[in-house]
Amino acid sequence: MSFKEFSKDIKSGVIGSNIFLYGEEGFLTDWAVKGIVENNSSEADRKYVVTNLDGATVTAQEIVETANTMTMFASTRVLTVKNYQPLIKKSAVTETAPILEYLSNPNPSTILLFYLEPLVSPGKREKLNAFASKVSGLCSTYNFERLNPAELKSFVNKRIRSAGKLIGARDMDYLVDISGYLNNDSEYDLYRMESDLTKLVNASDEDTVSKQLIEEIMIGDKDRFVFNFIDYLLAGKKSMAMQLLINTISAGENSKGKGNVFSLASTLIGQFEIMYDSLELDDEGMPIKTMAKNLGVNEYRLKKAYAAARKVGKSKIKKALIDLYDTDRLLKTGEMDKNTSLELFVFNW
C-alpha cells in the first residue's frame, strides 16, 4: 500500500497493531513513523509509552518481550524497530521464528512498528527478502515509493501554502523540472525538496514564489556560473563573461578554494561535453528525456545544454572542447598562468 493509503488508514484508525514500513522515499517513512507515534501518545507521556529499538543489535527475543510488556502510563505501548537486520539480510530460522509467532498473535495493547531506511539506489524497486515478505503478510504494510508528478506538486504546494505563500502553475512546473526529482535515477529526494522549499519561502519577500527566486535557490553555484557564462558567450557579451569569470575565481579564493580555476575548467569541460553529446544524440532522433537518462545528467541541465548547443553548433563546440582540454592540461602541468588561462579561452571564443 502507498502513502496515500497510509494517510487514509491512520485518519480512520484502521492500521492495526502490527505495522511494516519501507520503500525508496525515506522522508515518507519517517513522516509515517512520526504520525503513528504522535497519534498513539501524548507529548507528556511519550518517553514512557514509546520504546525505540535499534534493529542492528536487538534480538527477536528482546523485541517479543518488550512488545508483551504492559505500560502503566497509557492503554497502548508503541514499539518501533528500525532496520531490523533479518528484514534486510538472511537470518537463521531461530532468530525469525519468535517474530512470526508474535505477529500471528500480537499483544493488542502494543503497536509494533518495523521500518526500514531506503535500501536501494534511486529508481530501483525495493525487493523484500523471504522473511520480510512473511512479515509483510502479517502486518499492515506500506511501501513508500517516490512521488508521481501530481503527488509531488501537491507536496510542494502544501508546504508553500502553509508558509503563507503562493506559486503559479508555470513556476511550479519549473521548480519540479529544475529539481530533477522526477528524473530516472535521480538522487534528489523529498528531504532535499523540503530543505529547498524552506529556503524559498524564507527568502521570498513577496506573497508569490517567483521563477527568479527558484533559480537562485535551487541551482548550485557551479551550474549557475556555467549557465550564465555560456549565455554571455552566446550573446556576444565577452566582457561580461570575463567579469563573471574573474568574480567567481576571486570569490573562490576567499572561500577555501571553491570556484578556483582548476575546478571551473573542469566544470566548463563537463558542460561542453554534454552540449556536444546532446547534438550527437539529437542526430539519432533521441528525445530530451532519453538523452538525460543516457548521459546521466539532470534533465533541466540537459535542456539548458541542448538549447545552447543548437545555437553554437557542433564544430564550434568541438573547437571549444579542444581549447579547454589544452587549457586544463597546461594548467595542471604549470605551463599556463592560472590567472589568465580561462580569460584567454574567452578572448579566443
Protein Blocks (a to p, Z undefined) as FASTA:
>chain_A
ZZklmmmmmmnopnbjcdcdedjblmlmmmmmmmmmmmmocfklmmmmpccddfklpcfk
lmmmmmmpccfkbmbdcdddehifklmmccdfklmmmmmmmmmmccfkbccddddddfbd
ehiacdddfklmmmmmmpccdddddddfklmmmmmmmmmmmnopacdfklmmmmmmmnom
mpghiabdfklmmmmmmmmmmmpmbfbdcfklmmmmmpcfklmmmmmmmmmmmnopaklm
mmmmmmmmmmmmmngoiaiaklmmmmmmmmmmmmmmmmmmmmnopafklmmmmnopafkl
mmmmmmmmmmnopmlmmmmmmmmmmmmmmmmnopacfklmmmmmmmmZZ
